[in-house]
Amino acid sequence: MAETVQDNLTSEVRSQLKQIVDKHSGQKESIIMILNETQEKLGYVPYEAQRYIALETGIPLAEIYGIVTFYSRFSLKPVGKYKISSCLGTACYVKNAQAVLERIEEKVGIKAGETSADGKYSFVATRCIGACGLAPVITINEDVYGRLTPDDIDGIIEKYK
Ligand code: FES
């Protein structure tokens, strides 16, 4: 007997996922494209969506979960309108990145790994993002800020309201 999808997805989300899966079915690397589009549409790739995609495509859920957790562009939780990433790689760390990170936490009122209740900010600490010459570095969505001190943070965050 075919397995039925018991999940908490709304019918609207389920229909969006079905369209995405159908659009990419049979294509090489289709799972990456399906997950990319799911992330874009929903803003994250929740467990229920992964399970739905696994059942629809026949790709094992463990494989899908492995992809979602491996690539930083996928998120398991809803992401805020502004995604702030603070690098804690070695080059940034030795240039006081921890103090920069703590100032961001104070300013936006959430800890690294959290999303603000109003959905405005998500904040994560990252490994090296490949801009060590600018250490310490943060990014906000596609914008990059480098050679920071904690005192720069308030003015930068103010731009993202
Ligand atoms: S260590 Fe921060 S950009 Fe490389």
Residues whose N, C-alpha, C, O or C-beta is under 5 A from the ligand:
A	BS01	FES	C87 G89 T90 A91 C92 C128 I129 G130 A131 C132 V137
